[in-house]
Amino acid sequence: MIRLKSEYISLYHFMKPKIIRYAMGLIGSCTITASLIIMQAFAWKYMFNSAVELDFNLLYKSMIVFFIPVLLLVFVSPFFVYLYNSAVKEVMFDIRHKLFSKLVRLPIGFYDKHHSGELYSLMANDVRLIESAYSEHLRTILYQFVLIVASLFSMFVISWKMAIPLFLVCVSFALLTSRFSKSLSRLSGLMQGRRSKETQRLIDIIGGSHIIRMFNLYKVIGRKHQRSIKQVTKLGLMLGRKEGQMEGVAFFIGFLNHGGIYVLGAFLLMNGAIELGILTALVSLQINVSFAFLQIGSNLSQLQISLVGITRLDQLHKEQEETQTLHASERTTTLPDKMGIRIEEVCFRYKQDVPLFDRINLVIEKGSHVAFVGASGSGKTTIAKLILGLYPLQGGNIYIDGQSMDALSLEERRSLIAYVPQDVTLFEGTIMENIRFGNGQATEDEVRAAAEAANAHEFIRRLPEGYGTRIGETGKGLSGGERQRIAIARAVLKNAPFLILDEATSSLDTRSEHLVQEALDRLVKDRTTIVIAHRLSTIEHADMIIVMHKGVIAEQGTHQELISRNGLYHELVETKLTNDLHAAK
């Protein structure tokens, strides 16, 4: 009924560390529970024969046969249940831990291609489906299989003549069930994929709730959501129809089986070829078989749905992780001088046929303050991401403080760099915890000192619980300037020799920008600093300004030098001043 497929191999692979305990618990629990049902049939045999023959010894025997498996179920079964349940919980802990470890090691390019809702669905829905496969579906299928085998064997022991036709019916049902399994698996995969898309859409709707209100998009979004729900419902109906067809076949075969044993049994009973107790036992066993086949069919369809989670999990585990570092023999020779940052013949492209950088070269002297400017898409932010190792180079090399990027692991490289982004990410927790992400070993006094340097201490002190104030999702409850200053405090606490500021003040009001800029001025002292910015106030005093245009370095020099050249930088400045003047009017 169940073909050997990669999903089942994966089920075994995940459970392999606990397979002995899991198998012992599963087999022991299923055997004891099935034995109670089987022994009931023999108890009925002795009980009805005792009534017909008026034999109290048979009545006592029926009571003994019935209560022995009951005692086993009460006193021994909990031990086996604990074995397989504990194995499942520990394996699911390992799966969740490995899944998290995999997600945090995947390259940024992976997240560029996949919606967060898809990954949330994988971590929540698919993992739950896998747990259901271990704890519910496999156990139920094994139990019903044991019950069918034991019932058929018992029927052969009691009356082989009546067992043979029943056995043939069971084989035919097994073949029919296997025919349904393939289509159920296909529909289950489509269903889970649609549910994942629906999760993505809901996350977008929740995240963009203010946009929906401001642009009165209730009807537009509602229609799209309704279409999505209809697609999920349509697949659900198709899956339900297929399951119903399988159950209908099972009911029909069960009815023929059930009715047949009554007719055959009555015929043999009237001809004195069978005892009433034997007929009662056979009917009881036949009911077990019919019910077991119905349950197996239902649980097989549920197991097919759970196997979709296994498939998606396997696909994720096959994704290439970030390359932490090259093998020692492959590492590029370290440069002798401590020059800060050197970009040498670097090539990079986001899309296969559209290069962004083609052999770009640049030297950023140690301790200097360098600003990157240019239109959106010119490559200035990508430079920072390549230095941080968020994307792999496709040619050339980058040297950090004289060391080849290949000679450092990602952890070593990123420990040298503090980063303050435009869109600050804060995590659920206290303000103290969020600042301490810069240095997990920092004391409370060091955290406060970093907050003071970032102009954040005063507003934190005024909060009801100070540094113990819990921050909501993505820093809700704090203004943009407050979130930015917490990010700066985090960077201060890291105390790295290199600093990257990615448009850190571009979305702030004038007062917030003033406070943040004061904090940044303290932060950049004695550090090699790269600034990516639009506002002139953050770049005009830089030691060097790099003007990016369509992936190339169009100009470089100080503010005054570039203005005097009357080139692209001068044009950007003039455009900016004109825009500011119009905004003021």
N, C-alpha and C positions, 0 to 999 in steps of 0.2 A: 504493500500500500504506500509505503514511503520510499521513494527512490533516493539513492545515495547522491546528493548534490553538494555543491560547495557550501551552501548555507548550513547544511547539517554537519559538515566537516568543521565549519567555523564554530558552530554550537559546541562541538566536542573540544575544539582547540581552546576556547575561552574557559571551559570547565575543567580542562585537563589537570591543573594543579590540585583540584579538589575532587577529581573524578571518583576515587575510591570511596570517599565518604558520601559523596552524592549518590553513587550507584547503590551502595549498601543501604542508605536511608530510603531511596526510592523503591528498590526491589523489596526490602523488608516491609515497608509500609503497605505497598500494593499487594504483596502476598498475603499479609495478615488480613487486610480488608477483604480481599477476594475469597480467602478461606472461610470467612464468616458467612458469605453468601453461598458458597458451595456446600458447606456443611449443613446449612439450613435445609437444602434439598434432601440430604440423607436423613436429617431429623424428621422431615415430613414423611419420608418413606417408612421409618420405624414407627412413627406416631399413628399414621393411618392403618398400617398393618396391625398395630396393637389394638386399635379399635375394632377392626374386623375380626381378629383372632382372640380378642379379650385376653391379651398377654401383657401383664404388667412389666415383665422384664424388658419387652420391646419399648414400652413407654419410658422406663428408666434410662434405657440405652439412648433413646432420642434426646432426652434431657442432657445427658452427658455429652453427646455429639454436638449439641447446640451451644452449651456453655463453655466448652474448652476454647474455641476461637474467640468467644466474647471476653474471656479472661485475658487472652493474648492481646486483644484489641485494647483493653483498658490499661493493662500494666506494661506491655512491651512496645506497642505501637508508638506511644509518645516519644520513646527513645529514637526510633527510626525517623519520625517526623522531624525531630530536632536535628538529626544528622543532615538530612537533605536541605532543610530550611537554612541552617547555619552555613552550609556550603554555598547555597544560592546567594545569601546576603554578602558573604565574603567575596565571591566572584564578581557580583555586581559592584561592590566597592572598588575592586581592581579595574573593572571595565570603565567606571566613571572616572577614576583617577588617571588611567591611561588615555582616556578620551580628552580630559582636560590638559594633560601633559602634551598630547599631540596638537591640540588647538593652539596652545601658546608657543609651539615651536614651528608652526606653519609660517611661511613667508607672507609679507604684506600683499604680494600679488595674488595670493589665494583669496584673501578677504576682499580684494578689489573685484573678484569675479563671482563671489557668493554673497547672497543676501544674509543679513544677520538672522532673519526669521528662519531660514533654512537650517542654520546651525543650531538655533534654539530648538527647533523641532527635532533635530537629531539628538540633542542632549536630553530633552524632556520626553517626547513621545516615543522615539525609537528605542531608547534605553528602557523605558517602561515596557514596551512590547517584548524586548528580549527577556526581561525579568519574568514576564507572564509566561513566556515559552518554557523557562526552566521550572518555575514554581507551580504552574497550573497545567498547561497544555500537554507537556511531555509526561507529567505524572498521570494525568487522566487517561491519555492514550495508552500508556504502559499498563495502568490498572485495568482498563477495558480489554486490552490484549490478553493479560494474564487471566482475566475472568472468562474470556471466550475459550482460550486453550484449556483451562481447567474444567470449564463446563462441558466442552466437547469430550474431553478425556473421561469425565465422570459419566457422561451419557453412554460412551462406549463400554465402560465398566458395567453400567446398570443394564443396558440393552443395546448391543451393537447393531441390531437390525433397524432400530429406530434412529440411531445416531448417523448412519451412513447418508440417508437423504438430507438430513440437516447439515451435515458437513459439506455436501455438494452445493447446497444453497449458500452457505457461508463463503465458499470459494468464489462463486459467481458475484456475490455482493462485493467482495474485496476487489475484483477486477473492475467492476463498475465504479467504485469509489476512486480507484487510481485514475480512471478516465476524467473524473471531475477535478482532480487535484491540479492538473496543469492550468486549466482555465481559471481556477480559483487563485492560483499563484500570480497569474498575469494581472487579473483584476485587482488583487490586493496591492501589487506594486503600483499600479496606476492610482489607486485610492490613496495610498500613503503619500505619493508625490503631490496629488492635489491638496491633501491636507497640509503638506509643507508649504505650498504656495499660499494657501489660505492664512497660515500663520504669518507668513511674510507680509501679506496685505494688511492684517490686523495690526502688526507692529508699525507699519507705515501710517495707518490711520490714527493710532494712538499718539505716535510721535509728531504727526502733523495736525493735531486737533485744532490748534490755534489758526492754522492756515485755512482749514476747512470752514471755520467760523468767519474769518475775515473776508473770504471770497465767496461765501454762501455756496459751498460745494456739497451740501448735504445730499442733493438729488443726484449729482454726477457720481460722487463716491458711492452713494447708496446703490445706484444702478450697477456699477462695477462689482460691488460686494455681492449684490443679489445674483449676478451672472456667475460669480465664483461659487457661491453656495449651491446654485442649481447644478453646476458641473459636479460638485462633490456629491450632491444628492442623487444625480443620475447614475454615477458610478456605484453609489451605495445600493441603489435599487437593482442594478445589474448584478452586483455581488449577492444581494439578498435573494434575487430570483434564482441564481445558480445554486446557492445553498438550499433554497426551497426545493429545487428539482432533485438535489441529492437526497434530501430528507424524504421527499415523496417516494423515490425509489426504495429507500430504506424501509419506509412504512409499508410499502406494497409487499416487498420481500418478507418483511417481518410478519405481515398479516397472513400471507400464504404459509409461512413457516408455522405460525401459531395455530392457524386453523387446521393445517395438515396434521400436526401432532395430535390434536384433539380427535380428529376423524380416525386416524390410524390407531390411536390409543384406545378409543371406544370400540373399534372393530376387534382389536386383540383382546380387550377386556371381556367382551361378550363371548368370545370363543375360548375363554379361559387360558389364553396364552400369556397373560400378564397380570400382575397383582395391582390392586388399587394403589398401594403405597408406591410401587415403582412408577405407575402412571403419574401420580402426583409429583414425584421427584423429577421426572422427565419434563413435565410442564413447567415446573419451577426453574429448571436449568435452561429450558428453551426461552423462557421470558428473559433470563439473564443475558443470553446470547443476542436476542433481538434488541434489547435495550442497549447492550454494549456496542453493537454496530451503529445504532443511532448516535450514541455519544461520540464514537470514534469519528464518524463523518463530520459532526459539528466541530469537534476539537481540531480535526485536521484543517478545516477551513480557517479557524482561528490561528492555528500554528503557521499557516501560509502567510497570514498577515504579519505575524511576529517575525518571520524570516526576512521580510522586507527590511526590517530594522537591522538585521545582521548584514544584509547586502550593503546597505548605506554605510554602516560602520566599517565594513571591510574596505569600501571605496575610499573612505576618509583616511584609514590607516595606510593606504597605498600612496597617498599624496606625499610629494617630496618635501622634507623639512628644510629649514634654513641650514645652510652649510656653516657649521660652527667655526671650523678652521681647516686648512689643508693639512695633509700629512707632512711631517717635518721635512722629508726629502723634497717635497714639492713647494716649500715655502720660498718666496722671493727674498733675495738678500736684503738685509736691513741697511738703510743708508747711514753713513757715519755721522752726519750732522743732524742737529736738533732744529729743524727748520720750521716747525709748526705743522702745517698741512701742505702737502704737495700732490696735485692732481696731474697725472702723467698719462697722456694718450688715451684718455678714458672714452669708451664707447658705450652707449646705452640706448635701448628702445623699449617702449611699452608695448607696441604692436610690432609684429614680425617684419612687416614691410615698410614701417615708418620710423626711421632713426631720429632720435632726439639729439643725442650728442654723438659726434663723430670725431674722435681724436682730440678731445679738448684738453688743454694744458693750463695750469694755474699754480702759483706758489703763494701761500698765505704765511707771512712771517710770524714767528712766535711772539706772542704778546701784542700783536696788532689787532686793530678793530676794522673789520672788512664788511662792507655792505653790498648786498646784491639787489639790483633793481631791474625792472623790465616789465613788459606787459604780461598779462596772464597767459600761461602756456609757453613762456619763453625758456623755462627750465631752471629758474632760480631755486624753487623749492625742491626740485629733484636733486640738485647738487647736495643739499642738506641731507636728503634721504639716503643718498649714496654714501656719504661720509658716515652716517649712522649705521650703515649696513642693512637698511630696510629693504633694499633691492640689490641683487647680485650684479656685479659689473659684467659686461659682455665684451670687454676688451680694455687693455691698459691696467693701471694700478693707482691706488691712493696710498700715500705715506702719511702717517700720523706721528708727529714728534720724532721723525726719522725712522720709524718702524713701518715696514710694509704692512698693509691691511691684511695680507694673507698670513703674516706671521703672528697675528693676534686672533684669539677667539672673539666671537661676537660679544661675549660677556666682558672680556678684557677691553675691547675697543670701546664699548658703550660706558664702561666705568670711567673712561677718560673724558667723557662729554656730558655736560648738563644741557638739557633741552627745555625750552619754554615755547610751546606752540601757540598758535592763534586761538584755536578752539581747545580750551583747557578741559582735560578729563579729570574729574574728581569721582572717587568711589564712595559707595555707601559706607558710612562710619563716622568717626569724629574728625574734627579739624586737626587735632593732634596726630591722628593716624595718617591722614592724608599728607601732612607736611613731612612726617617721618618716613614716607616712602623714599625720600631723598637719601636717607641714611638710617637703616633699621636699628642701628646701635646707638643712635643719638639720645642724650638725656633730655628731660623736659626743659632744663635751662637752655640747652643748645637749640631746641626747637623754638623757644621763645626768642632767643637771640636772632635766629634766622628770620622769624616773623617780623621782628623790629627792623631788621635790615631791608625787608621787603615792604615796609610801610603797612604791614598787616596787623601788627599787635594791637593797635588802638581799636579797630573795628571788632577784632576777635574778643578783646577784653569787655566790650560793651554787650556782647551776646549773653543770653541768660545763663548758659553753662560754660562760657568762655571757650577754652580749647577742648573741652569735653562735649561741645555742641555737635550733635549728629547732623551730617549733611545728607540730604535726600538724594534721590536718583539724579545723576549728572550735575550735582551741586545746586539743586533747586533750593530756593530760599536765599541765595546769595546773588549779588549783582555781578555783571561781567567784570568790573574792576576788582571786586573782592575775590572772585575766582582766580583772576590773573595774578593777583598778589600772593595768593596761596601757592600757585604754581611757581612763582619766583622764589618764595620761601623754601620750597622743595629743592629748587636748583641751588640756592645758597647753601642749604644743608648738605648737599652732595659734594660741594667744594671741589669740583672737577677743574682741571687746567684748561679745558676747551669748553666754549659755550656757543650754543646755536639758538638764536632768537628768531622765530618764524612769525613775522608780522604781529608781534606781541601786543601792539597798541592800536592796531588798525580799526578795531570795532568799539573803541571806548569813547566816552564823552570827554570834554576838555579837562574837567577836574580829575576824573579817574586816570586819564592819560598822564596828567602831571604827577600824580602819586606813583603810578607805575613807572614812569620814566625816571623819577628820583631813585626808585628801588633798582632799576636797571643800571643806572649810572654807578651805583655802589657795587652791583654784581659784576660788571665787566672789568673792574680794576684788576690788573695783573693777570688777566686771562686772555687767551687767543679767542676772539669773538667774531662770529659770523652773524650778520643781521640781514634778515630778509624783510624788506619794509616798503611801504608805499609813501609814508609821510616823511617830508623833508627833515622835520625836526629830529628824526631818529637816525639820519644818515649823513647829513651835511658836515658833521664833525668827524666822520670816519677817516681812518688813515688811508684807506683805499676804497673806491667805489667800483664795483664790477657791473657793467651794463650788459644784460643778457638780451639776445634777440634771436628767436627761432633756433635755440639750442647752441648758439655760438657766443663767444665773448666779443661783443661789438666794440666796447670801449672800456678802458680802466684808467683810474687816476684819482686824484683828490677832487673835492667838489669844485674848487676854483679852477683847476686844470681842465676839468670836463666842461665847465661852463664856457671857458675861453675858447674851446675848440668849436663851439657852435654846432655840435653834432646831435646824436640821438639823445644823449643825456640832457642837453640844453632844451631839446624839444619836449622831453618828458617833464622837465621842471616848468617850462612855460605853460604846458597844458595843465599841470597841477595848479599853478598859480591862477590861471584863468578860471578853472573850475571853482577854486576857493573863493575868488572874487564874486562869481555869479551866485554862489551859495550864500555869501554874506549879504548881497543885495536882496 
